[in-house]
Amino acid sequence: MENKANGTRSPQPYPSTSSSAKDRVQSRLDPYGFERSEDFDYESYEELMSEYLVVLTRRSIKWSKLLQGGSQVEKNLKVKRYVRKGVPNEHRALIWMLASGAQEQLEKNPGYYHKLLESEHDDKLVDTIRTDLHRTFPDNIQFRKTSDPCLQKTLFNVLVAYGHHNKAVGYCQGMNFISGYLIIITKDEEKSFWLLDALLGRILPDYYNQAMLGLKTDQEVLGELVRIKVPAVWQTMTEHNVMWTLVVSRWFICLFIDVLPVETVLRIWDCLFYEGSKIIFRVALTLIKHNQAQILQARTFPDICDRFKDVTKGGFVEDCHTFMQKIFTEPGSLSMATITKLRETCRAQIVAQES
């Protein structure tokens, strides 16, 4: 997968006491092990961080108080508000596990993950996964063979286990990047496995099986939402005969990995695990609506495709805190009932076309 090289990998997730602010800002690596691009704008990053670190510190204090005395979190309006404002990196794995139901599955199935690893493996599945390992985050030092420990081995285990757990899905490209992010955050194979199961089995069903019907459906649902909420862009897409899958497939398949900056992606995933798949539509609609004027300047098919690449770059998406506020205001109301109804209609149309 093409690496994001617009100099916006991610802000520091939460302040570290082991290094100075200047050291954090000037590091050639971001906090997750990704190398920063040669054109990384350290001056703009430092300016952003000076404001964002204040927000991060405040959120960290509030989350520590919320979680004081236990590791259980009820789903209520207060927690929902907290999640939308960002989960501190030190609590992220816990909140993702609890919110997604992955923790419940782990506890219900003790030893299951390790039994999958110990079982006889499908050679074809193993070979396919091995082929993709070296392509997974070559710009992250933790995934290099020279790293100790090397996360490639952890990634291999998670993908092989999941391939045998869900034979209808097995393995397909995109799962390696999603699993890689889960491993970076949880630092735990088994938790990463159960989070992957929550995403592929419950939050995003039918995205990664052979027919990819869920993925195709949701791309068309986005098109319908754009028709309703940003009709001028829909009209431009229709006039130039641009299929939605050409411009947004990577947004859906990789859940914005290597499309948006790392910390912005993680903030999106905070809400994805807590609120479900409608968050993907909120993010996509915000990117399109906010950049409507830019998209409408396109005059040709290739120009439209280029504009959709451009909307994922720049200050709007780099400032993850402001961006996340925008996704809950800019698209307007968006109920799960609306999405469910559109999914039923779009799915039926796709099935009819492919039959």
MINUVO-275704 format. One line per 2 residues: number of its first residue (from 1); their letters; for each residue x, y, z of C-alpha. Coordinates in pm, 1 decimal. Layout:
BEGIN
NUM> a> X,Y,Z  ...
# end
This chain:
BEGIN
1> me> 0.0,0.0,0.0  119.6,348.4,-81.2
3> nk> 257.5,524.6,222.3  109.5,850.8,342.1
5> an> 381.3,1105.3,278.2  223.5,1442.6,335.6
7> gt> 417.7,1503.1,653.9  118.3,1441.6,880.0
9> rs> 178.1,1103.0,1041.3  34.8,1193.3,1381.9
11> pq> 56.4,1413.9,1686.5  200.9,1268.8,2008.7
13> py> -83.6,1067.7,2162.7  -21.3,1164.6,2524.8
15> ps> 265.5,1355.2,2687.2  558.7,1142.9,2794.4
17> ts> 759.2,1222.0,3107.1  1071.7,1054.1,2968.4
19> ss> 1153.6,1313.5,2703.5  1126.0,1684.7,2652.6
21> ak> 862.2,1839.1,2427.4  1134.8,1940.4,2184.6
23> dr> 1268.0,1582.7,2165.3  919.3,1453.1,2092.7
25> vq> 861.9,1708.7,1820.8  1202.0,1671.2,1654.0
27> sr> 1207.7,1290.1,1652.8  1237.7,1126.2,1311.1
29> ld> 983.9,868.9,1433.3  628.6,931.9,1545.3
31> py> 508.0,779.2,1876.2  392.7,462.1,1699.5
33> gf> 720.8,382.4,1526.6  643.2,530.3,1183.7
35> er> 921.9,720.5,1010.1  835.6,1076.9,928.2
37> se> 865.4,1185.2,567.9  1155.7,1398.8,447.4
39> df> 922.7,1694.3,394.2  772.0,1666.4,743.5
41> dy> 680.1,2016.3,863.0  824.5,2025.0,1215.8
43> es> 736.6,2391.7,1266.4  365.5,2341.5,1195.8
45> ye> 368.9,2021.1,1398.7  519.2,2198.4,1700.4
47> el> 257.4,2472.5,1674.8  -21.7,2213.0,1660.1
49> ms> 124.6,2015.2,1948.3  152.7,2318.2,2175.0
51> ey> -227.3,2339.0,2166.6  -308.6,1970.4,2141.5
53> lv> -97.2,1860.1,2439.3  -312.8,2079.3,2664.0
55> vl> -623.3,1897.4,2537.1  -455.7,1558.1,2576.2
57> tr> -351.9,1624.4,2934.2  -702.2,1738.3,3027.6
59> rs> -861.4,1432.4,2864.7  -614.7,1198.8,3036.3
61> ik> -705.6,1335.4,3379.3  -1078.6,1301.5,3311.4
63> ws> -1044.2,941.0,3184.9  -829.1,841.9,3483.0
65> kl> -1103.2,967.9,3717.3  -1372.4,787.3,3516.7
67> lq> -1184.0,456.1,3530.9  -1073.2,493.3,3891.8
69> gg> -1133.4,179.1,4091.8  -1226.7,-50.5,3805.1
71> sq> -1197.8,-146.2,3442.3  -1568.7,-156.9,3357.1
73> ve> -1729.2,116.1,3149.2  -2103.2,146.1,3099.9
75> kn> -2241.1,269.2,2769.7  -2406.8,601.0,2846.0
77> lk> -2411.6,960.5,2721.4  -2121.7,1065.6,2943.2
79> vk> -1891.4,788.8,2818.2  -2005.0,852.4,2459.8
81> ry> -1907.4,1217.6,2499.9  -1572.3,1116.5,2647.8
83> vr> -1503.1,876.6,2360.2  -1585.4,1140.3,2100.7
85> kg> -1336.3,1376.5,2263.6  -1064.6,1110.9,2249.2
87> vp> -949.3,808.9,2447.5  -603.8,846.5,2607.4
89> ne> -350.7,608.8,2456.3  -289.5,442.4,2791.8
91> hr> -660.0,345.8,2811.3  -727.9,288.9,2440.5
93> al> -687.0,-90.0,2433.6  -914.3,-131.6,2737.3
95> iw> -1189.0,94.4,2600.0  -1177.6,-66.2,2254.9
97> ml> -1201.9,-413.8,2411.0  -1494.6,-320.6,2636.2
99> as> -1688.9,-107.8,2387.7  -1665.2,-357.2,2100.9
101> ga> -1756.6,-668.1,2297.4  -1411.6,-815.3,2230.5
103> qe> -1335.2,-842.6,2603.3  -1653.5,-1041.1,2658.8
105> ql> -1561.9,-1282.2,2377.8  -1208.8,-1325.2,2511.2
107> ek> -1341.2,-1412.6,2856.9  -1603.4,-1650.0,2716.6
109> np> -1342.7,-1837.2,2510.6  -1034.1,-1889.0,2728.3
111> gy> -746.2,-2048.1,2538.6  -933.7,-2042.2,2206.9
113> yh> -685.2,-1813.3,2032.1  -387.7,-2030.7,2127.0
115> kl> -570.8,-2346.1,2016.4  -613.3,-2187.2,1672.9
117> le> -239.2,-2124.0,1654.7  -160.1,-2479.5,1761.5
119> se> -399.5,-2639.2,1510.3  -292.8,-2757.9,1166.7
121> hd> -266.3,-2462.5,931.8  -395.9,-2427.2,578.2
123> dk> -85.1,-2397.2,358.2  -249.6,-2170.0,103.4
125> lv> -368.3,-1931.7,375.5  -22.8,-1924.7,534.9
127> dt> 150.7,-1854.4,202.9  -88.5,-1570.2,117.8
129> ir> -35.4,-1406.4,457.5  343.3,-1444.7,439.8
131> td> 345.5,-1270.4,101.9  184.1,-962.5,255.9
133> lh> 392.9,-941.7,574.5  682.1,-746.0,425.0
135> rt> 435.1,-506.6,259.8  280.8,-414.5,593.9
137> fp> 409.6,-80.2,720.4  764.9,-89.7,577.7
139> dn> 801.3,263.2,720.3  743.6,139.6,1077.0
141> iq> 1054.8,20.0,1257.6  854.2,-222.8,1474.1
143> fr> 758.2,-427.3,1166.6  1110.9,-469.5,1032.0
145> kt> 1288.3,-803.2,1061.3  1577.8,-628.5,1234.9
147> sd> 1345.7,-514.0,1515.1  1344.1,-703.3,1845.7
149> pc> 1070.5,-798.4,1895.8  957.5,-793.7,1534.3
151> lq> 583.0,-733.0,1504.5  572.8,-924.0,1176.1
153> kt> 560.8,-1248.3,1377.0  278.6,-1115.6,1595.4
155> lf> 92.1,-998.5,1284.8  136.8,-1339.9,1121.6
157> nv> -7.5,-1516.4,1426.1  -314.0,-1289.8,1445.8
159> lv> -392.0,-1323.9,1074.5  -342.3,-1701.1,1064.0
161> ay> -556.5,-1748.8,1373.6  -832.4,-1533.1,1230.6
163> gh> -816.7,-1708.7,893.4  -887.4,-2040.3,1065.0
165> hn> -1144.9,-1888.3,1299.9  -1346.6,-1734.4,1015.7
167> ka> -1301.6,-1955.5,712.0  -1561.8,-1758.9,513.4
169> vg> -1321.2,-1464.2,523.9  -984.7,-1635.8,549.8
171> yc> -750.0,-1354.3,455.6  -762.0,-1065.6,212.3
173> qg> -555.9,-749.8,165.5  -643.7,-473.3,405.4
175> mn> -672.1,-705.0,704.1  -294.9,-685.1,752.5
177> fi> -300.6,-307.8,798.8  -599.6,-315.8,1033.7
179> sg> -441.0,-593.0,1241.0  -113.3,-400.7,1244.7
181> yl> -279.5,-96.9,1400.4  -453.3,-315.7,1658.4
183> ii> -120.1,-472.7,1754.4  51.0,-132.8,1782.6
185> it> -217.8,-11.0,2023.6  -289.4,-323.1,2230.4
187> kd> 64.0,-470.0,2227.7  -118.0,-801.4,2274.3
189> ee> -181.4,-1078.4,2017.4  -493.0,-1221.5,2172.0
191> ks> -660.7,-884.6,2225.0  -578.0,-787.3,1867.3
193> fw> -737.5,-1110.5,1745.3  -1063.0,-1046.9,1931.7
195> ll> -1075.5,-682.2,1821.7  -1027.4,-795.9,1462.0
197> da> -1315.1,-1039.3,1514.7  -1533.4,-755.7,1649.3
199> ll> -1458.8,-539.7,1345.8  -1493.3,-804.1,1073.5
201> gr> -1764.2,-1012.3,1236.1  -1996.1,-754.7,1391.1
203> il> -1909.4,-391.2,1315.2  -1828.8,-438.3,943.8
205> pd> -1990.2,-766.1,834.4  -1932.4,-888.2,477.9
207> yy> -1653.0,-638.9,411.8  -1380.3,-897.0,368.8
209> nq> -1542.3,-1216.9,246.5  -1501.3,-1323.8,-114.6
211> am> -1805.1,-1135.9,-247.4  -1731.3,-824.9,-35.6
213> lg> -2103.1,-748.6,-49.1  -2098.0,-540.3,268.0
215> lk> -1814.4,-326.4,135.7  -1980.9,-274.0,-202.8
217> td> -2308.4,-191.5,-30.5  -2160.8,69.8,201.5
219> qe> -1981.1,246.6,-82.9  -2315.8,280.8,-261.0
221> vl> -2480.4,392.0,64.4  -2224.5,671.6,84.9
223> ge> -2318.4,769.8,-269.5  -2683.8,792.7,-168.4
225> lv> -2596.1,998.3,140.1  -2392.9,1236.3,-77.2
227> ri> -2691.6,1265.1,-314.1  -2904.1,1374.3,-17.1
229> kv> -2654.3,1588.4,174.8  -2408.6,1717.1,-89.5
231> pa> -2612.1,1700.3,-412.4  -2374.7,1914.3,-619.3
233> vw> -2091.2,1664.2,-566.6  -2323.3,1375.1,-647.8
235> qt> -2422.4,1552.0,-968.5  -2056.4,1599.9,-1067.1
237> mt> -1981.8,1231.2,-999.6  -2282.8,1127.1,-1208.7
239> eh> -2202.6,1358.5,-1500.0  -1847.5,1222.4,-1525.8
241> nv> -1958.5,862.8,-1462.6  -1721.1,819.2,-1167.0
243> mw> -1802.5,511.9,-958.5  -1776.7,561.7,-584.3
245> tl> -1554.9,255.8,-543.0  -1284.0,431.9,-749.3
247> vv> -1247.9,719.5,-505.5  -1343.5,583.9,-161.6
249> sr> -1262.0,209.9,-161.7  -940.1,261.0,39.7
251> wf> -1130.8,466.4,296.2  -1357.3,168.9,367.3
253> ic> -1121.6,-127.4,313.7  -847.1,4.4,543.2
255> lf> -1065.3,220.2,769.0  -866.5,531.4,671.0
257> id> -522.5,379.2,743.9  -261.3,548.5,521.5
259> vl> -538.1,779.6,404.9  -551.9,1007.0,710.6
261> pv> -283.1,1081.2,974.2  -232.4,809.6,1235.6
263> et> -372.0,995.4,1535.6  -676.2,1104.3,1335.1
265> vl> -737.1,740.2,1237.9  -711.3,630.7,1600.8
267> ri> -958.0,898.1,1709.3  -1196.6,771.0,1439.5
269> wd> -1149.6,413.8,1565.1  -1230.1,523.1,1922.0
271> cl> -1576.6,614.2,1796.1  -1600.0,321.5,1554.0
273> fy> -1558.5,67.0,1833.3  -1803.3,254.6,2057.8
275> eg> -2071.8,370.9,1811.6  -2036.7,133.5,1517.4
277> sk> -2006.5,166.5,1141.3  -2202.0,488.8,1096.7
279> ii> -1883.1,669.3,1203.2  -1724.8,574.7,868.9
281> fr> -2005.5,756.4,687.2  -1970.4,1060.3,911.6
283> va> -1597.9,1083.6,834.4  -1648.0,1032.6,460.1
285> lt> -1930.3,1286.5,440.2  -1726.7,1541.4,634.2
287> li> -1428.7,1503.8,399.8  -1655.4,1546.0,96.3
289> kh> -1878.0,1825.0,228.0  -1593.7,2028.8,375.6
291> nq> -1406.3,2010.9,43.8  -1711.0,2048.2,-180.1
293> aq> -1586.0,2361.7,-357.5  -1253.8,2193.3,-438.3
295> il> -1422.2,1880.9,-576.7  -1663.0,2086.6,-789.2
297> qa> -1370.7,2256.5,-965.2  -1284.2,1922.9,-1128.6
299> rt> -1357.8,1910.8,-1500.2  -1245.2,1560.7,-1597.6
301> fp> -1266.5,1203.6,-1470.3  -896.0,1191.8,-1361.5
303> di> -928.8,1536.6,-1206.1  -1213.5,1418.4,-982.9
305> cd> -1005.0,1121.0,-866.3  -716.4,1356.6,-783.6
307> rf> -945.7,1588.4,-586.8  -1061.5,1297.0,-372.3
309> kd> -696.2,1222.3,-289.0  -639.4,1586.5,-198.3
311> vt> -931.9,1603.7,46.7  -747.1,1366.8,282.3
313> kg> -446.9,1598.3,315.6  -373.7,1925.7,487.6
315> gf> -445.3,2106.2,809.9  -812.3,2008.9,829.6
317> ve> -729.9,1640.3,886.8  -400.0,1699.7,1071.0
319> dc> -578.1,1873.5,1358.4  -750.4,1555.3,1472.5
321> ht> -931.9,1716.6,1767.1  -1106.0,1979.6,1554.8
323> fm> -1166.7,1728.7,1276.2  -1344.4,1491.5,1515.0
325> qk> -1568.1,1774.2,1635.1  -1656.8,1845.8,1271.1
327> if> -1763.9,1489.3,1187.0  -2047.8,1521.2,1438.4
329> te> -2170.0,1857.3,1309.1  -2084.6,1900.8,940.3
331> pg> -2282.5,1604.4,794.4  -2593.3,1690.5,997.8
333> sl> -2822.8,1422.3,1139.9  -2738.8,1064.4,1046.8
335> sm> -2933.3,789.8,1217.7  -2854.5,420.2,1211.5
337> at> -3212.0,365.5,1092.2  -3140.1,572.9,780.6
339> it> -2821.1,378.5,710.0  -2993.7,42.8,764.0
341> kl> -3271.2,133.8,520.1  -3021.7,251.8,256.5
343> re> -2816.6,-65.1,304.7  -3119.6,-282.9,237.7
345> tc> -3196.8,-94.5,-85.2  -2836.9,-81.0,-213.0
347> ra> -2765.4,-443.0,-125.0  -3072.2,-560.4,-314.5
349> qi> -2965.3,-358.8,-620.2  -2612.6,-503.9,-613.7
351> va> -2737.6,-860.8,-573.1  -2977.5,-811.1,-864.6
353> qe> -2699.1,-669.5,-1083.9  -2458.8,-952.2,-1002.5
355> s> -2708.9,-1236.9,-1038.0
# end
